[in-house]
Amino acid sequence: MDTPNPSIPDHQQSTGCSYTYSRTSARQPGEAFPLSATIEWRATWVAAGAPGGGDLGLVRRSSGPVPVRVGEVQAVNTPLDQRRFAP
């Protein structure tokens, strides 16, 4: 995952782990959006000086939902070709 760089505008950065909220969470139950995250990784291993090694396969871990409060949403005017729309 790319680490955000504060010296580069948001629209020029990319990450596989982001979301843009289009409204506050004020009208949601508990005044928060539920957030869950899932991470996947694959690991292989070898043994130095001993037999063994192999693929541990795909590992997936998910978090339970946690409340995320969004207290302020700001509008920013950008050219149409630079707009990103939330799914």
Biopython code that builds the backbone (N, CA, C, O; Angstrom):
import numpy as np
from Bio.PDB.StructureBuilder import StructureBuilder

atoms = [
    (1, "MET", "N", (0.840, -1.172, 0.000)),
    (1, "MET", "CA", (0.000, 0.000, 0.000)),
    (1, "MET", "C", (0.882, 1.231, 0.000)),
    (1, "MET", "O", (1.886, 1.282, 0.711)),
    (2, "ASP", "N", (0.524, 2.192, -0.769)),
    (2, "ASP", "CA", (1.256, 3.444, -0.827)),
    (2, "ASP", "C", (0.951, 4.283, 0.404)),
    (2, "ASP", "O", (-0.178, 4.311, 0.895)),
    (3, "THR", "N", (1.978, 4.963, 0.889)),
    (3, "THR", "CA", (1.802, 5.867, 2.022)),
    (3, "THR", "C", (1.467, 7.251, 1.483)),
    (3, "THR", "O", (2.170, 7.739, 0.598)),
    (4, "PRO", "N", (0.418, 7.902, 1.985)),
    (4, "PRO", "CA", (0.086, 9.245, 1.505)),
    (4, "PRO", "C", (1.264, 10.201, 1.694)),
    (4, "PRO", "O", (1.959, 10.158, 2.709)),
    (5, "ASN", "N", (1.473, 11.050, 0.714)),
    (5, "ASN", "CA", (2.534, 12.041, 0.753)),
    (5, "ASN", "C", (1.890, 13.411, 0.867)),
    (5, "ASN", "O", (1.238, 13.848, -0.081)),
    (6, "PRO", "N", (2.045, 14.113, 1.993)),
    (6, "PRO", "CA", (1.358, 15.390, 2.186)),
    (6, "PRO", "C", (1.801, 16.480, 1.216)),
    (6, "PRO", "O", (1.119, 17.499, 1.101)),
    (7, "SER", "N", (2.915, 16.302, 0.518)),
    (7, "SER", "CA", (3.361, 17.323, -0.430)),
    (7, "SER", "C", (2.739, 17.147, -1.817)),
    (7, "SER", "O", (2.964, 17.974, -2.701)),
    (8, "ILE", "N", (1.957, 16.077, -2.018)),
    (8, "ILE", "CA", (1.299, 15.820, -3.296)),
    (8, "ILE", "C", (-0.209, 15.925, -3.096)),
    (8, "ILE", "O", (-0.732, 15.399, -2.114)),
    (9, "PRO", "N", (-0.931, 16.603, -4.017)),
    (9, "PRO", "CA", (-2.395, 16.727, -3.877)),
    (9, "PRO", "C", (-3.070, 15.356, -3.815)),
    (9, "PRO", "O", (-2.605, 14.400, -4.436)),
    (10, "ASP", "N", (-4.161, 15.266, -3.070)),
    (10, "ASP", "CA", (-4.882, 14.007, -2.898)),
    (10, "ASP", "C", (-5.233, 13.343, -4.217)),
    (10, "ASP", "O", (-5.076, 12.130, -4.357)),
    (11, "HIS", "N", (-5.711, 14.126, -5.197)),
    (11, "HIS", "CA", (-6.159, 13.525, -6.455)),
    (11, "HIS", "C", (-5.014, 12.924, -7.271)),
    (11, "HIS", "O", (-5.266, 12.191, -8.228)),
    (12, "GLN", "N", (-3.758, 13.219, -6.913)),
    (12, "GLN", "CA", (-2.614, 12.654, -7.621)),
    (12, "GLN", "C", (-2.040, 11.434, -6.890)),
    (12, "GLN", "O", (-1.069, 10.834, -7.352)),
    (13, "GLN", "N", (-2.628, 11.075, -5.770)),
    (13, "GLN", "CA", (-2.149, 9.935, -5.009)),
    (13, "GLN", "C", (-3.079, 8.751, -5.206)),
    (13, "GLN", "O", (-4.250, 8.919, -5.545)),
    (14, "SER", "N", (-2.556, 7.569, -4.995)),
    (14, "SER", "CA", (-3.395, 6.380, -5.079)),
    (14, "SER", "C", (-3.080, 5.461, -3.914)),
    (14, "SER", "O", (-1.960, 5.422, -3.406)),
    (15, "THR", "N", (-4.077, 4.740, -3.518)),
    (15, "THR", "CA", (-3.929, 3.762, -2.460)),
    (15, "THR", "C", (-5.018, 2.717, -2.631)),
    (15, "THR", "O", (-6.093, 3.015, -3.150)),
    (16, "GLY", "N", (-4.753, 1.530, -2.209)),
    (16, "GLY", "CA", (-5.758, 0.477, -2.270)),
    (16, "GLY", "C", (-6.629, 0.462, -1.027)),
    (16, "GLY", "O", (-7.487, -0.405, -0.866)),
    (17, "CYS", "N", (-6.402, 1.426, -0.153)),
    (17, "CYS", "CA", (-7.107, 1.414, 1.122)),
    (17, "CYS", "C", (-7.564, 2.825, 1.478)),
    (17, "CYS", "O", (-6.966, 3.484, 2.329)),
    (18, "SER", "N", (-8.615, 3.278, 0.830)),
    (18, "SER", "CA", (-9.139, 4.596, 1.157)),
    (18, "SER", "C", (-10.619, 4.650, 0.821)),
    (18, "SER", "O", (-11.140, 3.833, 0.062)),
    (19, "TYR", "N", (-11.271, 5.626, 1.402)),
    (19, "TYR", "CA", (-12.681, 5.845, 1.124)),
    (19, "TYR", "C", (-12.980, 7.313, 1.378)),
    (19, "TYR", "O", (-12.500, 7.886, 2.355)),
    (20, "THR", "N", (-13.756, 7.911, 0.521)),
    (20, "THR", "CA", (-14.159, 9.301, 0.685)),
    (20, "THR", "C", (-15.619, 9.343, 1.103)),
    (20, "THR", "O", (-16.489, 8.860, 0.378)),
    (21, "TYR", "N", (-15.888, 9.912, 2.257)),
    (21, "TYR", "CA", (-17.262, 10.047, 2.735)),
    (21, "TYR", "C", (-17.887, 11.281, 2.106)),
    (21, "TYR", "O", (-17.265, 12.343, 2.071)),
    (22, "SER", "N", (-19.102, 11.151, 1.613)),
    (22, "SER", "CA", (-19.772, 12.268, 0.960)),
    (22, "SER", "C", (-20.739, 12.994, 1.890)),
    (22, "SER", "O", (-21.335, 14.000, 1.504)),
    (23, "ARG", "N", (-20.898, 12.489, 3.109)),
    (23, "ARG", "CA", (-21.777, 13.149, 4.075)),
    (23, "ARG", "C", (-21.308, 12.800, 5.490)),
    (23, "ARG", "O", (-20.554, 11.849, 5.692)),
    (24, "THR", "N", (-21.765, 13.580, 6.451)),
    (24, "THR", "CA", (-21.397, 13.303, 7.835)),
    (24, "THR", "C", (-22.157, 12.078, 8.341)),
    (24, "THR", "O", (-23.098, 11.598, 7.709)),
    (25, "SER", "N", (-21.729, 11.601, 9.473)),
    (25, "SER", "CA", (-22.394, 10.446, 10.084)),
    (25, "SER", "C", (-23.467, 10.862, 11.083)),
    (25, "SER", "O", (-23.980, 10.020, 11.819)),
    (26, "ALA", "N", (-23.812, 12.141, 11.122)),
    (26, "ALA", "CA", (-24.741, 12.670, 12.131)),
    (26, "ALA", "C", (-26.099, 11.971, 12.128)),
    (26, "ALA", "O", (-26.705, 11.829, 13.190)),
    (27, "ARG", "N", (-26.590, 11.535, 10.983)),
    (27, "ARG", "CA", (-27.909, 10.903, 10.920)),
    (27, "ARG", "C", (-27.853, 9.377, 10.917)),
    (27, "ARG", "O", (-28.869, 8.714, 10.710)),
    (28, "GLN", "N", (-26.692, 8.837, 11.141)),
    (28, "GLN", "CA", (-26.543, 7.386, 11.197)),
    (28, "GLN", "C", (-26.844, 6.888, 12.612)),
    (28, "GLN", "O", (-26.746, 7.658, 13.567)),
    (29, "PRO", "N", (-27.205, 5.622, 12.760)),
    (29, "PRO", "CA", (-27.372, 5.080, 14.113)),
    (29, "PRO", "C", (-26.077, 5.240, 14.910)),
    (29, "PRO", "O", (-25.003, 4.861, 14.443)),
    (30, "GLY", "N", (-26.184, 5.788, 16.084)),
    (30, "GLY", "CA", (-25.008, 6.035, 16.915)),
    (30, "GLY", "C", (-24.115, 7.144, 16.375)),
    (30, "GLY", "O", (-22.987, 7.320, 16.836)),
    (31, "GLU", "N", (-24.617, 7.889, 15.400)),
    (31, "GLU", "CA", (-23.880, 8.974, 14.754)),
    (31, "GLU", "C", (-22.525, 8.516, 14.220)),
    (31, "GLU", "O", (-21.548, 9.262, 14.280)),
    (32, "ALA", "N", (-22.466, 7.275, 13.692)),
    (32, "ALA", "CA", (-21.216, 6.736, 13.168)),
    (32, "ALA", "C", (-21.505, 5.760, 12.034)),
    (32, "ALA", "O", (-22.552, 5.112, 12.007)),
    (33, "PHE", "N", (-20.571, 5.665, 11.105)),
    (33, "PHE", "CA", (-20.636, 4.651, 10.056)),
    (33, "PHE", "C", (-19.916, 3.405, 10.550)),
    (33, "PHE", "O", (-18.877, 3.527, 11.199)),
    (34, "PRO", "N", (-20.432, 2.207, 10.267)),
    (34, "PRO", "CA", (-19.700, 0.998, 10.643)),
    (34, "PRO", "C", (-18.572, 0.744, 9.639)),
    (34, "PRO", "O", (-18.790, 0.835, 8.431)),
    (35, "LEU", "N", (-17.388, 0.430, 10.122)),
    (35, "LEU", "CA", (-16.239, 0.183, 9.262)),
    (35, "LEU", "C", (-15.663, -1.193, 9.562)),
    (35, "LEU", "O", (-15.391, -1.522, 10.717)),
    (36, "SER", "N", (-15.480, -1.982, 8.533)),
    (36, "SER", "CA", (-14.807, -3.278, 8.643)),
    (36, "SER", "C", (-13.645, -3.273, 7.670)),
    (36, "SER", "O", (-13.711, -2.623, 6.627)),
    (37, "ALA", "N", (-12.596, -3.981, 7.994)),
    (37, "ALA", "CA", (-11.428, -4.059, 7.115)),
    (37, "ALA", "C", (-11.006, -5.512, 6.964)),
    (37, "ALA", "O", (-11.127, -6.308, 7.895)),
    (38, "THR", "N", (-10.513, -5.844, 5.783)),
    (38, "THR", "CA", (-10.005, -7.181, 5.506)),
    (38, "THR", "C", (-8.618, -7.044, 4.902)),
    (38, "THR", "O", (-8.384, -6.197, 4.040)),
    (39, "ILE", "N", (-7.708, -7.878, 5.356)),
    (39, "ILE", "CA", (-6.355, -7.901, 4.815)),
    (39, "ILE", "C", (-6.046, -9.318, 4.361)),
    (39, "ILE", "O", (-6.452, -10.284, 5.007)),
    (40, "GLU", "N", (-5.330, -9.444, 3.251)),
    (40, "GLU", "CA", (-4.913, -10.742, 2.735)),
    (40, "GLU", "C", (-3.413, -10.723, 2.524)),
    (40, "GLU", "O", (-2.844, -9.711, 2.116)),
    (41, "TRP", "N", (-2.771, -11.858, 2.806)),
    (41, "TRP", "CA", (-1.363, -11.990, 2.488)),
    (41, "TRP", "C", (-1.048, -13.449, 2.234)),
    (41, "TRP", "O", (-1.792, -14.340, 2.644)),
    (42, "ARG", "N", (0.058, -13.682, 1.556)),
    (42, "ARG", "CA", (0.531, -15.023, 1.261)),
    (42, "ARG", "C", (1.974, -15.092, 1.745)),
    (42, "ARG", "O", (2.746, -14.153, 1.552)),
    (43, "ALA", "N", (2.329, -16.198, 2.369)),
    (43, "ALA", "CA", (3.687, -16.356, 2.877)),
    (43, "ALA", "C", (4.249, -17.711, 2.452)),
    (43, "ALA", "O", (3.540, -18.717, 2.410)),
    (44, "THR", "N", (5.536, -17.706, 2.141)),
    (44, "THR", "CA", (6.273, -18.943, 1.892)),
    (44, "THR", "C", (7.454, -18.956, 2.844)),
    (44, "THR", "O", (7.874, -17.909, 3.336)),
    (45, "TRP", "N", (7.987, -20.136, 3.103)),
    (45, "TRP", "CA", (9.100, -20.215, 4.027)),
    (45, "TRP", "C", (10.104, -21.259, 3.552)),
    (45, "TRP", "O", (9.770, -22.195, 2.827)),
    (46, "VAL", "N", (11.333, -21.063, 3.984)),
    (46, "VAL", "CA", (12.406, -22.019, 3.719)),
    (46, "VAL", "C", (13.183, -22.198, 5.012)),
    (46, "VAL", "O", (13.183, -21.326, 5.881)),
    (47, "ALA", "N", (13.843, -23.340, 5.122)),
    (47, "ALA", "CA", (14.661, -23.608, 6.296)),
    (47, "ALA", "C", (16.119, -23.687, 5.854)),
    (47, "ALA", "O", (16.441, -24.395, 4.900)),
    (48, "ALA", "N", (16.988, -22.972, 6.536)),
    (48, "ALA", "CA", (18.418, -23.005, 6.220)),
    (48, "ALA", "C", (19.059, -24.160, 6.980)),
    (48, "ALA", "O", (18.967, -24.223, 8.206)),
    (49, "GLY", "N", (19.704, -25.067, 6.266)),
    (49, "GLY", "CA", (20.410, -26.175, 6.902)),
    (49, "GLY", "C", (19.509, -27.309, 7.349)),
    (49, "GLY", "O", (19.975, -28.213, 8.042)),
    (50, "ALA", "N", (18.253, -27.297, 6.984)),
    (50, "ALA", "CA", (17.332, -28.364, 7.387)),
    (50, "ALA", "C", (16.286, -28.517, 6.287)),
    (50, "ALA", "O", (15.993, -27.571, 5.556)),
    (51, "PRO", "N", (15.726, -29.727, 6.179)),
    (51, "PRO", "CA", (14.679, -29.896, 5.166)),
    (51, "PRO", "C", (13.417, -29.135, 5.573)),
    (51, "PRO", "O", (13.159, -28.925, 6.758)),
    (52, "GLY", "N", (12.660, -28.740, 4.602)),
    (52, "GLY", "CA", (11.403, -28.065, 4.901)),
    (52, "GLY", "C", (11.216, -26.841, 4.040)),
    (52, "GLY", "O", (12.090, -26.447, 3.269)),
    (53, "GLY", "N", (10.078, -26.269, 4.194)),
    (53, "GLY", "CA", (9.725, -25.090, 3.434)),
    (53, "GLY", "C", (8.396, -25.308, 2.742)),
    (53, "GLY", "O", (7.872, -26.421, 2.698)),
    (54, "GLY", "N", (7.876, -24.253, 2.216)),
    (54, "GLY", "CA", (6.634, -24.395, 1.495)),
    (54, "GLY", "C", (5.812, -23.125, 1.496)),
    (54, "GLY", "O", (6.230, -22.063, 1.958)),
    (55, "ASP", "N", (4.651, -23.290, 0.966)),
    (55, "ASP", "CA", (3.701, -22.190, 0.836)),
    (55, "ASP", "C", (2.664, -22.312, 1.949)),
    (55, "ASP", "O", (2.018, -23.350, 2.093)),
    (56, "LEU", "N", (2.512, -21.278, 2.711)),
    (56, "LEU", "CA", (1.527, -21.294, 3.791)),
    (56, "LEU", "C", (0.133, -20.942, 3.287)),
    (56, "LEU", "O", (-0.838, -20.978, 4.043)),
    (57, "GLY", "N", (0.043, -20.600, 2.002)),
    (57, "GLY", "CA", (-1.266, -20.296, 1.427)),
    (57, "GLY", "C", (-1.711, -18.876, 1.701)),
    (57, "GLY", "O", (-1.004, -18.074, 2.311)),
    (58, "LEU", "N", (-2.885, -18.604, 1.235)),
    (58, "LEU", "CA", (-3.479, -17.288, 1.411)),
    (58, "LEU", "C", (-4.088, -17.181, 2.800)),
    (58, "LEU", "O", (-4.843, -18.054, 3.227)),
    (59, "VAL", "N", (-3.755, -16.111, 3.494)),
    (59, "VAL", "CA", (-4.290, -15.862, 4.829)),
    (59, "VAL", "C", (-5.154, -14.613, 4.739)),
    (59, "VAL", "O", (-4.732, -13.595, 4.191)),
    (60, "ARG", "N", (-6.348, -14.694, 5.273)),
    (60, "ARG", "CA", (-7.270, -13.557, 5.252)),
    (60, "ARG", "C", (-7.755, -13.301, 6.675)),
    (60, "ARG", "O", (-8.175, -14.220, 7.378)),
    (61, "ARG", "N", (-7.690, -12.062, 7.079)),
    (61, "ARG", "CA", (-8.188, -11.661, 8.393)),
    (61, "ARG", "C", (-9.101, -10.459, 8.226)),
    (61, "ARG", "O", (-8.798, -9.543, 7.461)),
    (62, "SER", "N", (-10.213, -10.463, 8.939)),
    (62, "SER", "CA", (-11.166, -9.356, 8.894)),
    (62, "SER", "C", (-11.412, -8.831, 10.292)),
    (62, "SER", "O", (-11.417, -9.581, 11.268)),
    (63, "SER", "N", (-11.615, -7.534, 10.367)),
    (63, "SER", "CA", (-11.952, -6.928, 11.651)),
    (63, "SER", "C", (-13.463, -6.882, 11.777)),
    (63, "SER", "O", (-14.187, -6.892, 10.781)),
    (64, "GLY", "N", (-13.915, -6.834, 12.995)),
    (64, "GLY", "CA", (-15.333, -6.604, 13.226)),
    (64, "GLY", "C", (-15.637, -5.148, 12.951)),
    (64, "GLY", "O", (-14.715, -4.334, 12.888)),
    (65, "PRO", "N", (-16.883, -4.797, 12.786)),
    (65, "PRO", "CA", (-17.172, -3.386, 12.524)),
    (65, "PRO", "C", (-16.814, -2.503, 13.717)),
    (65, "PRO", "O", (-17.073, -2.845, 14.871)),
    (66, "VAL", "N", (-16.219, -1.376, 13.406)),
    (66, "VAL", "CA", (-15.919, -0.361, 14.426)),
    (66, "VAL", "C", (-16.607, 0.932, 13.994)),
    (66, "VAL", "O", (-16.703, 1.192, 12.794)),
    (67, "PRO", "N", (-17.080, 1.736, 14.917)),
    (67, "PRO", "CA", (-17.766, 2.983, 14.542)),
    (67, "PRO", "C", (-16.773, 4.055, 14.100)),
    (67, "PRO", "O", (-15.747, 4.270, 14.746)),
    (68, "VAL", "N", (-17.090, 4.723, 12.992)),
    (68, "VAL", "CA", (-16.276, 5.828, 12.493)),
    (68, "VAL", "C", (-17.179, 7.053, 12.399)),
    (68, "VAL", "O", (-18.164, 7.062, 11.661)),
    (69, "ARG", "N", (-16.830, 8.069, 13.150)),
    (69, "ARG", "CA", (-17.621, 9.304, 13.130)),
    (69, "ARG", "C", (-17.022, 10.275, 12.117)),
    (69, "ARG", "O", (-15.822, 10.548, 12.134)),
    (70, "VAL", "N", (-17.876, 10.788, 11.237)),
    (70, "VAL", "CA", (-17.469, 11.788, 10.255)),
    (70, "VAL", "C", (-18.195, 13.062, 10.646)),
    (70, "VAL", "O", (-19.411, 13.168, 10.488)),
    (71, "GLY", "N", (-17.441, 14.033, 11.157)),
    (71, "GLY", "CA", (-18.056, 15.228, 11.703)),
    (71, "GLY", "C", (-18.165, 16.387, 10.742)),
    (71, "GLY", "O", (-18.955, 17.302, 10.975)),
    (72, "GLU", "N", (-17.397, 16.377, 9.668)),
    (72, "GLU", "CA", (-17.424, 17.500, 8.750)),
    (72, "GLU", "C", (-17.097, 16.996, 7.354)),
    (72, "GLU", "O", (-16.193, 16.181, 7.167)),
    (73, "VAL", "N", (-17.839, 17.487, 6.389)),
    (73, "VAL", "CA", (-17.576, 17.175, 4.992)),
    (73, "VAL", "C", (-17.363, 18.490, 4.274)),
    (73, "VAL", "O", (-18.170, 19.409, 4.416)),
    (74, "GLN", "N", (-16.296, 18.596, 3.507)),
    (74, "GLN", "CA", (-16.003, 19.827, 2.788)),
    (74, "GLN", "C", (-16.140, 19.593, 1.294)),
    (74, "GLN", "O", (-15.830, 18.512, 0.791)),
    (75, "ALA", "N", (-16.598, 20.593, 0.604)),
    (75, "ALA", "CA", (-16.692, 20.532, -0.854)),
    (75, "ALA", "C", (-15.457, 21.184, -1.446)),
    (75, "ALA", "O", (-15.028, 22.249, -1.005)),
    (76, "VAL", "N", (-14.891, 20.532, -2.450)),
    (76, "VAL", "CA", (-13.729, 21.048, -3.145)),
    (76, "VAL", "C", (-14.028, 21.010, -4.632)),
    (76, "VAL", "O", (-14.360, 19.955, -5.172)),
    (77, "ASN", "N", (-13.916, 22.139, -5.290)),
    (77, "ASN", "CA", (-14.136, 22.181, -6.736)),
    (77, "ASN", "C", (-12.892, 21.674, -7.452)),
    (77, "ASN", "O", (-11.785, 22.159, -7.217)),
    (78, "THR", "N", (-13.088, 20.688, -8.334)),
    (78, "THR", "CA", (-11.988, 20.154, -9.140)),
    (78, "THR", "C", (-12.455, 20.018, -10.576)),
    (78, "THR", "O", (-13.654, 19.894, -10.825)),
    (79, "PRO", "N", (-11.529, 20.038, -11.526)),
    (79, "PRO", "CA", (-11.914, 19.808, -12.911)),
    (79, "PRO", "C", (-12.548, 18.426, -13.048)),
    (79, "PRO", "O", (-12.181, 17.501, -12.322)),
    (80, "LEU", "N", (-13.486, 18.281, -13.964)),
    (80, "LEU", "CA", (-14.235, 17.042, -14.136)),
    (80, "LEU", "C", (-13.327, 15.839, -14.335)),
    (80, "LEU", "O", (-13.622, 14.764, -13.814)),
    (81, "ASP", "N", (-12.235, 15.984, -15.071)),
    (81, "ASP", "CA", (-11.365, 14.856, -15.359)),
    (81, "ASP", "C", (-10.546, 14.415, -14.147)),
    (81, "ASP", "O", (-9.879, 13.382, -14.210)),
    (82, "GLN", "N", (-10.577, 15.161, -13.057)),
    (82, "GLN", "CA", (-9.836, 14.802, -11.856)),
    (82, "GLN", "C", (-10.740, 14.338, -10.718)),
    (82, "GLN", "O", (-10.261, 14.078, -9.614)),
    (83, "ARG", "N", (-12.032, 14.233, -10.974)),
    (83, "ARG", "CA", (-12.974, 13.859, -9.915)),
    (83, "ARG", "C", (-12.961, 12.363, -9.683)),
    (83, "ARG", "O", (-12.865, 11.565, -10.616)),
    (84, "ARG", "N", (-13.060, 12.007, -8.413)),
    (84, "ARG", "CA", (-13.203, 10.610, -8.016)),
    (84, "ARG", "C", (-14.561, 10.496, -7.340)),
    (84, "ARG", "O", (-14.908, 11.315, -6.490)),
    (85, "PHE", "N", (-15.318, 9.494, -7.713)),
    (85, "PHE", "CA", (-16.646, 9.320, -7.153)),
    (85, "PHE", "C", (-16.653, 8.111, -6.250)),
    (85, "PHE", "O", (-16.132, 7.055, -6.609)),
    (86, "ALA", "N", (-17.242, 8.261, -5.078)),
    (86, "ALA", "CA", (-17.344, 7.155, -4.126)),
    (86, "ALA", "C", (-18.316, 6.119, -4.684)),
    (86, "ALA", "O", (-19.323, 6.465, -5.303)),
    (87, "PRO", "N", (-17.996, 4.831, -4.456)),
    (87, "PRO", "CA", (-18.899, 3.772, -4.943)),
    (87, "PRO", "C", (-20.218, 3.760, -4.226)),
    (87, "PRO", "O", (-21.076, 2.929, -4.525)),
]
sb = StructureBuilder()
sb.init_structure("model")
sb.init_model(0)
sb.init_chain("A")
sb.init_seg("    ")
for serial, (resi, resn, name, xyz) in enumerate(atoms, 1):
    if name == "N":
        sb.init_residue(resn, " ", resi, " ")
    sb.init_atom(name, np.array(xyz, "f"), 0.0, 1.0, " ", f" {name:<3s}", serial, name[0])
structure = sb.get_structure()
